[in-house]
Amino acid sequence: MITVSIQWRCAQELLKNGGQEVLQSVYGDLLHATPETGYDVSLRIDMSNPPANLAANVGLLTRHLFAGPFQRVFQSVEAGKPVQPILIEYRDQESVFIKPEGDRVIVIFSILFKDPDDQVIAKVFLQVRIRPPVVPLASALSLSASRRSSPMPAGRSTACPALRSRTRTRRSS
């Protein structure tokens, strides 16, 4: 048996907002009901009978976990069901806001560029990227940039403690 476990600062928020369902659908019986102590998610893999595409599926563990809230909000909007905005604080002072609005979903990435050179590059990139297209497309995604504060309601802080992300693989007998 091999146990693959991850610890990630936003794992609990992701799990409660759809991540658990996505992981269960992708990993099934491999998903351990009780993660290893100190970790948020654990997979137990019987190496005498490994599943197909094992390396790819294990490599996509955090991707599947992160997809949960997006899938939940997209499905709710498609079904016309109300759902609350979700705040995922995934790094120190960096967050993702998933905000349903009518028949669409607004995804806002709050990114902190600490280095002055990175700030200039990001500003130039966003100014060029946001320029309206020469031929507007009705189905094109819109993109906007702002230096304003968080779109989340007051009281939901985006301040985060230091990043805590670990991945661990352990072989047991």
CNS distance restraints for C-alpha pairs under 8 A (distance, minus, plus):
assign (resid   1 and name CA) (resid  44 and name CA) 6.60 0.50 0.50
assign (resid   1 and name CA) (resid  45 and name CA) 5.47 0.50 0.50
assign (resid   1 and name CA) (resid  46 and name CA) 4.58 0.50 0.50
assign (resid   1 and name CA) (resid  47 and name CA) 5.74 0.50 0.50
assign (resid   1 and name CA) (resid  48 and name CA) 7.96 0.50 0.50
assign (resid   1 and name CA) (resid 171 and name CA) 6.23 0.50 0.50
assign (resid   1 and name CA) (resid 172 and name CA) 5.52 0.50 0.50
assign (resid   1 and name CA) (resid 173 and name CA) 6.28 0.50 0.50
assign (resid   2 and name CA) (resid  44 and name CA) 5.75 0.50 0.50
assign (resid   2 and name CA) (resid  45 and name CA) 5.12 0.50 0.50
assign (resid   2 and name CA) (resid  46 and name CA) 6.55 0.50 0.50
assign (resid   2 and name CA) (resid  47 and name CA) 6.91 0.50 0.50
assign (resid   2 and name CA) (resid 169 and name CA) 7.22 0.50 0.50
assign (resid   2 and name CA) (resid 170 and name CA) 5.85 0.50 0.50
assign (resid   2 and name CA) (resid 171 and name CA) 4.45 0.50 0.50
assign (resid   2 and name CA) (resid 172 and name CA) 5.91 0.50 0.50
assign (resid   3 and name CA) (resid  42 and name CA) 6.54 0.50 0.50
assign (resid   3 and name CA) (resid  43 and name CA) 5.53 0.50 0.50
assign (resid   3 and name CA) (resid  44 and name CA) 4.52 0.50 0.50
assign (resid   3 and name CA) (resid  45 and name CA) 6.24 0.50 0.50
assign (resid   3 and name CA) (resid 169 and name CA) 5.87 0.50 0.50
assign (resid   3 and name CA) (resid 170 and name CA) 5.21 0.50 0.50
assign (resid   3 and name CA) (resid 171 and name CA) 6.19 0.50 0.50
assign (resid   3 and name CA) (resid 172 and name CA) 7.34 0.50 0.50
assign (resid   4 and name CA) (resid  42 and name CA) 5.55 0.50 0.50
assign (resid   4 and name CA) (resid  43 and name CA) 5.15 0.50 0.50
assign (resid   4 and name CA) (resid  44 and name CA) 6.60 0.50 0.50
assign (resid   4 and name CA) (resid  58 and name CA) 7.97 0.50 0.50
assign (resid   4 and name CA) (resid 167 and name CA) 7.59 0.50 0.50
assign (resid   4 and name CA) (resid 168 and name CA) 5.82 0.50 0.50
assign (resid   4 and name CA) (resid 169 and name CA) 4.43 0.50 0.50
assign (resid   4 and name CA) (resid 170 and name CA) 6.31 0.50 0.50
assign (resid   5 and name CA) (resid  35 and name CA) 7.26 0.50 0.50
assign (resid   5 and name CA) (resid  36 and name CA) 6.96 0.50 0.50
assign (resid   5 and name CA) (resid  39 and name CA) 6.25 0.50 0.50
assign (resid   5 and name CA) (resid  40 and name CA) 7.30 0.50 0.50
assign (resid   5 and name CA) (resid  41 and name CA) 5.53 0.50 0.50
assign (resid   5 and name CA) (resid  42 and name CA) 4.17 0.50 0.50
assign (resid   5 and name CA) (resid  43 and name CA) 6.33 0.50 0.50
assign (resid   5 and name CA) (resid 167 and name CA) 5.90 0.50 0.50
assign (resid   5 and name CA) (resid 168 and name CA) 5.14 0.50 0.50
assign (resid   5 and name CA) (resid 169 and name CA) 6.27 0.50 0.50
assign (resid   6 and name CA) (resid  39 and name CA) 5.60 0.50 0.50
assign (resid   6 and name CA) (resid  40 and name CA) 5.95 0.50 0.50
assign (resid   6 and name CA) (resid  41 and name CA) 5.52 0.50 0.50
assign (resid   6 and name CA) (resid  42 and name CA) 6.63 0.50 0.50
assign (resid   6 and name CA) (resid 165 and name CA) 7.47 0.50 0.50
assign (resid   6 and name CA) (resid 166 and name CA) 5.62 0.50 0.50
assign (resid   6 and name CA) (resid 167 and name CA) 4.30 0.50 0.50
assign (resid   6 and name CA) (resid 168 and name CA) 6.06 0.50 0.50
assign (resid   7 and name CA) (resid  11 and name CA) 7.11 0.50 0.50
assign (resid   7 and name CA) (resid  38 and name CA) 7.27 0.50 0.50
assign (resid   7 and name CA) (resid  39 and name CA) 4.58 0.50 0.50
assign (resid   7 and name CA) (resid  40 and name CA) 5.03 0.50 0.50
assign (resid   7 and name CA) (resid  41 and name CA) 6.96 0.50 0.50
assign (resid   7 and name CA) (resid 164 and name CA) 7.19 0.50 0.50
assign (resid   7 and name CA) (resid 165 and name CA) 5.35 0.50 0.50
assign (resid   7 and name CA) (resid 166 and name CA) 4.93 0.50 0.50
assign (resid   7 and name CA) (resid 167 and name CA) 6.23 0.50 0.50
assign (resid   8 and name CA) (resid  39 and name CA) 7.98 0.50 0.50
assign (resid   8 and name CA) (resid  40 and name CA) 7.03 0.50 0.50
assign (resid   8 and name CA) (resid 164 and name CA) 5.72 0.50 0.50
assign (resid   8 and name CA) (resid 165 and name CA) 4.22 0.50 0.50
assign (resid   8 and name CA) (resid 166 and name CA) 6.35 0.50 0.50
assign (resid   9 and name CA) (resid  89 and name CA) 7.72 0.50 0.50
assign (resid   9 and name CA) (resid  90 and name CA) 6.37 0.50 0.50
assign (resid   9 and name CA) (resid  91 and name CA) 7.60 0.50 0.50
assign (resid   9 and name CA) (resid 163 and name CA) 6.49 0.50 0.50
assign (resid   9 and name CA) (resid 164 and name CA) 5.21 0.50 0.50
assign (resid   9 and name CA) (resid 165 and name CA) 6.16 0.50 0.50
assign (resid  10 and name CA) (resid  14 and name CA) 6.21 0.50 0.50
assign (resid  10 and name CA) (resid  88 and name CA) 6.38 0.50 0.50
assign (resid  10 and name CA) (resid  89 and name CA) 5.99 0.50 0.50
assign (resid  10 and name CA) (resid  90 and name CA) 5.32 0.50 0.50
assign (resid  11 and name CA) (resid  15 and name CA) 5.95 0.50 0.50
assign (resid  11 and name CA) (resid  40 and name CA) 6.33 0.50 0.50
assign (resid  11 and name CA) (resid  65 and name CA) 7.54 0.50 0.50
assign (resid  12 and name CA) (resid  16 and name CA) 6.21 0.50 0.50
assign (resid  12 and name CA) (resid  40 and name CA) 7.09 0.50 0.50
assign (resid  13 and name CA) (resid  17 and name CA) 6.25 0.50 0.50
assign (resid  13 and name CA) (resid  88 and name CA) 6.69 0.50 0.50
assign (resid  14 and name CA) (resid  18 and name CA) 6.48 0.50 0.50
assign (resid  14 and name CA) (resid  19 and name CA) 5.10 0.50 0.50
assign (resid  14 and name CA) (resid  20 and name CA) 7.71 0.50 0.50
assign (resid  14 and name CA) (resid  65 and name CA) 6.44 0.50 0.50
assign (resid  14 and name CA) (resid  66 and name CA) 6.25 0.50 0.50
assign (resid  14 and name CA) (resid  68 and name CA) 6.52 0.50 0.50
assign (resid  14 and name CA) (resid  69 and name CA) 6.28 0.50 0.50
assign (resid  14 and name CA) (resid  88 and name CA) 7.31 0.50 0.50
assign (resid  15 and name CA) (resid  19 and name CA) 4.11 0.50 0.50
assign (resid  15 and name CA) (resid  20 and name CA) 4.65 0.50 0.50
assign (resid  15 and name CA) (resid  21 and name CA) 7.88 0.50 0.50
assign (resid  15 and name CA) (resid  65 and name CA) 7.00 0.50 0.50
assign (resid  15 and name CA) (resid  68 and name CA) 7.39 0.50 0.50
assign (resid  16 and name CA) (resid  20 and name CA) 6.71 0.50 0.50
assign (resid  17 and name CA) (resid  68 and name CA) 6.49 0.50 0.50
assign (resid  17 and name CA) (resid  69 and name CA) 5.00 0.50 0.50
assign (resid  17 and name CA) (resid  72 and name CA) 7.10 0.50 0.50
assign (resid  17 and name CA) (resid  86 and name CA) 7.87 0.50 0.50
assign (resid  18 and name CA) (resid  22 and name CA) 6.45 0.50 0.50
assign (resid  18 and name CA) (resid  67 and name CA) 7.95 0.50 0.50
assign (resid  18 and name CA) (resid  68 and name CA) 4.15 0.50 0.50
assign (resid  18 and name CA) (resid  69 and name CA) 4.95 0.50 0.50
assign (resid  18 and name CA) (resid  70 and name CA) 7.97 0.50 0.50
assign (resid  18 and name CA) (resid  71 and name CA) 7.20 0.50 0.50
assign (resid  18 and name CA) (resid  72 and name CA) 5.68 0.50 0.50
assign (resid  19 and name CA) (resid  23 and name CA) 6.07 0.50 0.50
assign (resid  19 and name CA) (resid  64 and name CA) 7.16 0.50 0.50
assign (resid  19 and name CA) (resid  65 and name CA) 4.70 0.50 0.50
assign (resid  19 and name CA) (resid  66 and name CA) 6.59 0.50 0.50
assign (resid  19 and name CA) (resid  67 and name CA) 6.72 0.50 0.50
assign (resid  19 and name CA) (resid  68 and name CA) 3.86 0.50 0.50
assign (resid  19 and name CA) (resid  69 and name CA) 6.36 0.50 0.50
assign (resid  20 and name CA) (resid  24 and name CA) 6.06 0.50 0.50
assign (resid  20 and name CA) (resid  65 and name CA) 7.30 0.50 0.50
assign (resid  20 and name CA) (resid  68 and name CA) 7.28 0.50 0.50
assign (resid  21 and name CA) (resid  25 and name CA) 6.17 0.50 0.50
assign (resid  21 and name CA) (resid  68 and name CA) 7.17 0.50 0.50
assign (resid  22 and name CA) (resid  26 and name CA) 6.17 0.50 0.50
assign (resid  22 and name CA) (resid  64 and name CA) 6.43 0.50 0.50
assign (resid  22 and name CA) (resid  65 and name CA) 6.82 0.50 0.50
assign (resid  22 and name CA) (resid  67 and name CA) 7.52 0.50 0.50
assign (resid  22 and name CA) (resid  68 and name CA) 5.65 0.50 0.50
assign (resid  23 and name CA) (resid  27 and name CA) 5.70 0.50 0.50
assign (resid  23 and name CA) (resid  28 and name CA) 7.38 0.50 0.50
assign (resid  23 and name CA) (resid  31 and name CA) 7.23 0.50 0.50
assign (resid  23 and name CA) (resid  61 and name CA) 7.84 0.50 0.50
assign (resid  23 and name CA) (resid  64 and name CA) 6.34 0.50 0.50
assign (resid  23 and name CA) (resid  65 and name CA) 6.32 0.50 0.50
assign (resid  24 and name CA) (resid  28 and name CA) 4.81 0.50 0.50
assign (resid  24 and name CA) (resid  29 and name CA) 7.76 0.50 0.50
assign (resid  24 and name CA) (resid  31 and name CA) 6.58 0.50 0.50
assign (resid  26 and name CA) (resid  64 and name CA) 7.92 0.50 0.50
assign (resid  27 and name CA) (resid  31 and name CA) 5.71 0.50 0.50
assign (resid  30 and name CA) (resid  43 and name CA) 5.18 0.50 0.50
assign (resid  30 and name CA) (resid  44 and name CA) 5.23 0.50 0.50
assign (resid  30 and name CA) (resid  45 and name CA) 6.00 0.50 0.50
assign (resid  31 and name CA) (resid  41 and name CA) 7.72 0.50 0.50
assign (resid  31 and name CA) (resid  42 and name CA) 6.21 0.50 0.50
assign (resid  31 and name CA) (resid  43 and name CA) 4.64 0.50 0.50
assign (resid  31 and name CA) (resid  44 and name CA) 6.56 0.50 0.50
assign (resid  32 and name CA) (resid  41 and name CA) 7.46 0.50 0.50
assign (resid  32 and name CA) (resid  42 and name CA) 5.43 0.50 0.50
assign (resid  32 and name CA) (resid  43 and name CA) 5.36 0.50 0.50
assign (resid  32 and name CA) (resid  44 and name CA) 6.16 0.50 0.50
assign (resid  34 and name CA) (resid  41 and name CA) 7.91 0.50 0.50
assign (resid  34 and name CA) (resid  42 and name CA) 7.51 0.50 0.50
assign (resid  35 and name CA) (resid  39 and name CA) 6.02 0.50 0.50
assign (resid  35 and name CA) (resid  40 and name CA) 5.90 0.50 0.50
assign (resid  35 and name CA) (resid  41 and name CA) 5.11 0.50 0.50
assign (resid  35 and name CA) (resid  42 and name CA) 4.73 0.50 0.50
assign (resid  35 and name CA) (resid  43 and name CA) 7.97 0.50 0.50
assign (resid  36 and name CA) (resid  40 and name CA) 7.59 0.50 0.50
assign (resid  36 and name CA) (resid  41 and name CA) 7.55 0.50 0.50
assign (resid  36 and name CA) (resid  42 and name CA) 6.34 0.50 0.50
assign (resid  45 and name CA) (resid  50 and name CA) 6.76 0.50 0.50
assign (resid  46 and name CA) (resid  50 and name CA) 5.86 0.50 0.50
assign (resid  50 and name CA) (resid  54 and name CA) 6.83 0.50 0.50
assign (resid  53 and name CA) (resid  57 and name CA) 6.12 0.50 0.50
assign (resid  54 and name CA) (resid  58 and name CA) 6.05 0.50 0.50
assign (resid  55 and name CA) (resid  59 and name CA) 5.92 0.50 0.50
assign (resid  56 and name CA) (resid  60 and name CA) 6.24 0.50 0.50
assign (resid  57 and name CA) (resid  61 and name CA) 6.54 0.50 0.50
assign (resid  60 and name CA) (resid  64 and name CA) 6.15 0.50 0.50
assign (resid  61 and name CA) (resid  65 and name CA) 6.27 0.50 0.50
assign (resid  62 and name CA) (resid  66 and name CA) 6.00 0.50 0.50
assign (resid  63 and name CA) (resid  67 and name CA) 6.13 0.50 0.50
assign (resid  64 and name CA) (resid  68 and name CA) 6.72 0.50 0.50
assign (resid  66 and name CA) (resid  70 and name CA) 7.76 0.50 0.50
assign (resid  67 and name CA) (resid  71 and name CA) 6.14 0.50 0.50
assign (resid  68 and name CA) (resid  72 and name CA) 6.18 0.50 0.50
assign (resid  69 and name CA) (resid  73 and name CA) 6.18 0.50 0.50
assign (resid  69 and name CA) (resid  86 and name CA) 7.44 0.50 0.50
assign (resid  69 and name CA) (resid  98 and name CA) 7.88 0.50 0.50
assign (resid  70 and name CA) (resid  74 and name CA) 6.02 0.50 0.50
assign (resid  70 and name CA) (resid  98 and name CA) 7.11 0.50 0.50
assign (resid  71 and name CA) (resid  75 and name CA) 5.96 0.50 0.50
assign (resid  72 and name CA) (resid  76 and name CA) 6.16 0.50 0.50
assign (resid  73 and name CA) (resid  77 and name CA) 6.15 0.50 0.50
assign (resid  73 and name CA) (resid  83 and name CA) 6.71 0.50 0.50
assign (resid  73 and name CA) (resid  98 and name CA) 7.57 0.50 0.50
assign (resid  73 and name CA) (resid 100 and name CA) 6.78 0.50 0.50
assign (resid  73 and name CA) (resid 105 and name CA) 7.52 0.50 0.50
assign (resid  74 and name CA) (resid  78 and name CA) 6.16 0.50 0.50
assign (resid  74 and name CA) (resid 105 and name CA) 6.94 0.50 0.50
assign (resid  75 and name CA) (resid  79 and name CA) 6.12 0.50 0.50
assign (resid  76 and name CA) (resid  80 and name CA) 6.02 0.50 0.50
assign (resid  76 and name CA) (resid  81 and name CA) 4.97 0.50 0.50
assign (resid  76 and name CA) (resid  82 and name CA) 6.66 0.50 0.50
assign (resid  76 and name CA) (resid  83 and name CA) 6.56 0.50 0.50
assign (resid  77 and name CA) (resid  81 and name CA) 5.98 0.50 0.50
assign (resid  77 and name CA) (resid  82 and name CA) 7.17 0.50 0.50
assign (resid  77 and name CA) (resid  83 and name CA) 7.77 0.50 0.50
assign (resid  77 and name CA) (resid 100 and name CA) 6.80 0.50 0.50
assign (resid  77 and name CA) (resid 102 and name CA) 7.36 0.50 0.50
assign (resid  77 and name CA) (resid 103 and name CA) 6.05 0.50 0.50
assign (resid  77 and name CA) (resid 104 and name CA) 6.82 0.50 0.50
assign (resid  77 and name CA) (resid 105 and name CA) 7.48 0.50 0.50
assign (resid  78 and name CA) (resid 103 and name CA) 7.23 0.50 0.50
assign (resid  80 and name CA) (resid 103 and name CA) 7.69 0.50 0.50
assign (resid  83 and name CA) (resid 100 and name CA) 6.97 0.50 0.50
assign (resid  84 and name CA) (resid  99 and name CA) 7.34 0.50 0.50
assign (resid  84 and name CA) (resid 100 and name CA) 7.32 0.50 0.50
assign (resid  85 and name CA) (resid  97 and name CA) 7.04 0.50 0.50
assign (resid  85 and name CA) (resid  98 and name CA) 5.59 0.50 0.50
assign (resid  85 and name CA) (resid  99 and name CA) 4.41 0.50 0.50
assign (resid  85 and name CA) (resid 100 and name CA) 6.28 0.50 0.50
assign (resid  85 and name CA) (resid 152 and name CA) 7.92 0.50 0.50
assign (resid  86 and name CA) (resid  97 and name CA) 5.75 0.50 0.50
assign (resid  86 and name CA) (resid  98 and name CA) 5.11 0.50 0.50
assign (resid  86 and name CA) (resid  99 and name CA) 6.52 0.50 0.50
assign (resid  87 and name CA) (resid  95 and name CA) 6.87 0.50 0.50
assign (resid  87 and name CA) (resid  96 and name CA) 5.95 0.50 0.50
assign (resid  87 and name CA) (resid  97 and name CA) 4.73 0.50 0.50
assign (resid  87 and name CA) (resid  98 and name CA) 6.57 0.50 0.50
assign (resid  87 and name CA) (resid 152 and name CA) 7.71 0.50 0.50
assign (resid  88 and name CA) (resid  95 and name CA) 5.49 0.50 0.50
assign (resid  88 and name CA) (resid  96 and name CA) 5.18 0.50 0.50
assign (resid  88 and name CA) (resid  97 and name CA) 6.43 0.50 0.50
assign (resid  89 and name CA) (resid  93 and name CA) 7.55 0.50 0.50
assign (resid  89 and name CA) (resid  94 and name CA) 6.14 0.50 0.50
assign (resid  89 and name CA) (resid  95 and name CA) 4.34 0.50 0.50
assign (resid  89 and name CA) (resid  96 and name CA) 6.56 0.50 0.50
assign (resid  89 and name CA) (resid 158 and name CA) 6.74 0.50 0.50
assign (resid  89 and name CA) (resid 160 and name CA) 6.84 0.50 0.50
assign (resid  90 and name CA) (resid  94 and name CA) 6.28 0.50 0.50
assign (resid  90 and name CA) (resid  95 and name CA) 5.70 0.50 0.50
assign (resid  90 and name CA) (resid  96 and name CA) 7.50 0.50 0.50
assign (resid  90 and name CA) (resid 163 and name CA) 7.83 0.50 0.50
assign (resid  91 and name CA) (resid  95 and name CA) 6.77 0.50 0.50
assign (resid  91 and name CA) (resid 160 and name CA) 7.09 0.50 0.50
assign (resid  91 and name CA) (resid 162 and name CA) 7.48 0.50 0.50
assign (resid  91 and name CA) (resid 163 and name CA) 5.51 0.50 0.50
assign (resid  92 and name CA) (resid 159 and name CA) 7.17 0.50 0.50
assign (resid  92 and name CA) (resid 160 and name CA) 5.06 0.50 0.50
assign (resid  92 and name CA) (resid 161 and name CA) 6.10 0.50 0.50
assign (resid  92 and name CA) (resid 162 and name CA) 5.56 0.50 0.50
assign (resid  92 and name CA) (resid 163 and name CA) 5.72 0.50 0.50
assign (resid  93 and name CA) (resid 110 and name CA) 7.95 0.50 0.50
assign (resid  93 and name CA) (resid 111 and name CA) 7.43 0.50 0.50
assign (resid  93 and name CA) (resid 112 and name CA) 6.56 0.50 0.50
assign (resid  93 and name CA) (resid 158 and name CA) 6.24 0.50 0.50
assign (resid  93 and name CA) (resid 159 and name CA) 5.41 0.50 0.50
assign (resid  93 and name CA) (resid 160 and name CA) 5.61 0.50 0.50
assign (resid  94 and name CA) (resid 109 and name CA) 7.57 0.50 0.50
assign (resid  94 and name CA) (resid 110 and name CA) 5.33 0.50 0.50
assign (resid  94 and name CA) (resid 111 and name CA) 5.03 0.50 0.50
assign (resid  94 and name CA) (resid 112 and name CA) 6.18 0.50 0.50
assign (resid  94 and name CA) (resid 158 and name CA) 7.36 0.50 0.50
assign (resid  94 and name CA) (resid 160 and name CA) 7.95 0.50 0.50
assign (resid  95 and name CA) (resid 109 and name CA) 6.04 0.50 0.50
assign (resid  95 and name CA) (resid 110 and name CA) 5.11 0.50 0.50
assign (resid  95 and name CA) (resid 111 and name CA) 6.97 0.50 0.50
assign (resid  95 and name CA) (resid 158 and name CA) 6.80 0.50 0.50
assign (resid  96 and name CA) (resid 107 and name CA) 6.98 0.50 0.50
assign (resid  96 and name CA) (resid 108 and name CA) 5.64 0.50 0.50
assign (resid  96 and name CA) (resid 109 and name CA) 4.63 0.50 0.50
assign (resid  96 and name CA) (resid 110 and name CA) 6.11 0.50 0.50
assign (resid  97 and name CA) (resid 106 and name CA) 7.88 0.50 0.50
assign (resid  97 and name CA) (resid 107 and name CA) 5.66 0.50 0.50
assign (resid  97 and name CA) (resid 108 and name CA) 4.99 0.50 0.50
assign (resid  97 and name CA) (resid 109 and name CA) 6.50 0.50 0.50
assign (resid  97 and name CA) (resid 110 and name CA) 7.89 0.50 0.50
assign (resid  97 and name CA) (resid 151 and name CA) 7.94 0.50 0.50
assign (resid  97 and name CA) (resid 152 and name CA) 7.58 0.50 0.50
assign (resid  98 and name CA) (resid 105 and name CA) 6.91 0.50 0.50
assign (resid  98 and name CA) (resid 106 and name CA) 6.00 0.50 0.50
assign (resid  98 and name CA) (resid 107 and name CA) 4.73 0.50 0.50
assign (resid  98 and name CA) (resid 108 and name CA) 6.59 0.50 0.50
assign (resid  99 and name CA) (resid 105 and name CA) 5.69 0.50 0.50
assign (resid  99 and name CA) (resid 106 and name CA) 5.05 0.50 0.50
assign (resid  99 and name CA) (resid 107 and name CA) 6.25 0.50 0.50
assign (resid 100 and name CA) (resid 104 and name CA) 6.13 0.50 0.50
assign (resid 100 and name CA) (resid 105 and name CA) 4.37 0.50 0.50
assign (resid 100 and name CA) (resid 106 and name CA) 6.11 0.50 0.50
assign (resid 101 and name CA) (resid 105 and name CA) 5.71 0.50 0.50
assign (resid 101 and name CA) (resid 106 and name CA) 6.92 0.50 0.50
assign (resid 110 and name CA) (resid 150 and name CA) 7.64 0.50 0.50
assign (resid 113 and name CA) (resid 118 and name CA) 5.90 0.50 0.50
assign (resid 113 and name CA) (resid 119 and name CA) 5.46 0.50 0.50
assign (resid 113 and name CA) (resid 122 and name CA) 7.96 0.50 0.50
assign (resid 114 and name CA) (resid 118 and name CA) 7.20 0.50 0.50
assign (resid 114 and name CA) (resid 119 and name CA) 7.19 0.50 0.50
assign (resid 115 and name CA) (resid 119 and name CA) 6.36 0.50 0.50
assign (resid 116 and name CA) (resid 120 and name CA) 6.43 0.50 0.50
assign (resid 117 and name CA) (resid 121 and name CA) 6.30 0.50 0.50
assign (resid 118 and name CA) (resid 122 and name CA) 5.98 0.50 0.50
assign (resid 119 and name CA) (resid 123 and name CA) 6.07 0.50 0.50
assign (resid 120 and name CA) (resid 124 and name CA) 6.20 0.50 0.50
assign (resid 121 and name CA) (resid 125 and name CA) 6.01 0.50 0.50
assign (resid 122 and name CA) (resid 126 and name CA) 6.02 0.50 0.50
assign (resid 123 and name CA) (resid 127 and name CA) 6.10 0.50 0.50
assign (resid 124 and name CA) (resid 128 and name CA) 6.21 0.50 0.50
assign (resid 125 and name CA) (resid 129 and name CA) 5.99 0.50 0.50
assign (resid 126 and name CA) (resid 130 and name CA) 5.84 0.50 0.50
assign (resid 126 and name CA) (resid 144 and name CA) 7.99 0.50 0.50
assign (resid 126 and name CA) (resid 145 and name CA) 6.70 0.50 0.50
assign (resid 127 and name CA) (resid 131 and name CA) 6.54 0.50 0.50
assign (resid 129 and name CA) (resid 143 and name CA) 7.91 0.50 0.50
assign (resid 130 and name CA) (resid 143 and name CA) 6.04 0.50 0.50
assign (resid 130 and name CA) (resid 144 and name CA) 6.10 0.50 0.50
assign (resid 130 and name CA) (resid 145 and name CA) 7.65 0.50 0.50
assign (resid 132 and name CA) (resid 136 and name CA) 7.31 0.50 0.50
assign (resid 136 and name CA) (resid 140 and name CA) 7.89 0.50 0.50
assign (resid 150 and name CA) (resid 158 and name CA) 7.65 0.50 0.50
assign (resid 152 and name CA) (resid 156 and name CA) 6.58 0.50 0.50
